[in-house]
Amino acid sequence: MEFLPLLEICNVYQPQTIAKKTLTSTGKYPVYGANGIIGYHNAYNHAEEEVVMGCRGSCGAVHISRPQSWINGNAMVIHPNGKYPLTKLYLKYCLLSTNRDKVITGTAQPQITKQSLEGFLIPVCPPPKQEQTVSKIEELFSDIEHGLETLKQIKEKLAAYRQAVMKSAFDSQTNNIKKIKELCSVRVGIVIKPAQYYTDKKTGIRAFRSANVKEFGVQDSDWVYLNKEGHQANKKSELQQGDILIVRSGYPGTSCVVPPEYAGSNAIDILIARPDISKIIPEYLCLFTNSPHGKKLVTKHKRGVAQAHLNVGEYSNLCIPVPSLKEQYEICSKIGEKLTMCDTIDLAINRAILQTSTLKQSILKKAFEGDLI
């Protein structure tokens, strides 16, 4: 396979940019930006389809535009100039197979310029082999997309099963119904201008926000930290091991139990339930709050639409079936095993989905090294 300089076999240029205010959702012609269609316009500047590479923003993203499109200036048109017979679809896959990071310049505002493409080589071959290569790539990519769709369907079924498992824990429980306020104290974390207390990780105390609470677990990223004065001024929201954290807005009712390593942290604009462990175990209350039964109670006053803000009174007055402590432990153990199995499968699916991108890149590499056909 021969390698030729891109700028020798293609015309490369950035078209005229149109103002954002001229973009509409109802225009006749699609407008292409750095990463695909960004809107529509009442005119076009390219009659035929073109190979388009993002040169600002999503640098290196490669697409083929529709015929009669407007291509904006943050995208670069790469048009075969006829010096070498090159199909646009083959050119697209050639570009996708190469390391475009090497031609990105700038740090504050990364971009690709025509000058940075000097010396950029493209693997070329006769038109018949181009067609065979493209055909094989698209066949394999189609198989990958089919597998990806199957994985996504499995994820959906797994999510439904997970909800059914949690629901089953409370379907038949009708005795000893208590209000949550009879079983634990409920308070809310800092709500008044917490940013005034923010400091760095090195000197600060970790503070939970909604983004750090996921179902049954802690999202260990995007933390904020309070200075010592701010933490001391808000000791009422200092967390203990076994506290339940409940999201108030966005996805109200999403909850987790505070693990031992997060004891001593603070909390911002989320509910904190501290169970009386002589009546209810933390894991049981967390299971109920995350379950379809708990979520339904959280949302019932909004006719099925999640409340914008779950307050202390609303959560405190939710009713929950309370079996013996022994039964609570048994329920949590049984349901926990099934949810752990779901988590394991879900993790494996997520890894497989992430690997599809690597697999596609491997196919492209083989294709343009001559090892695919």
Disulfide bonds with the S-S distance in Angstrom:
none
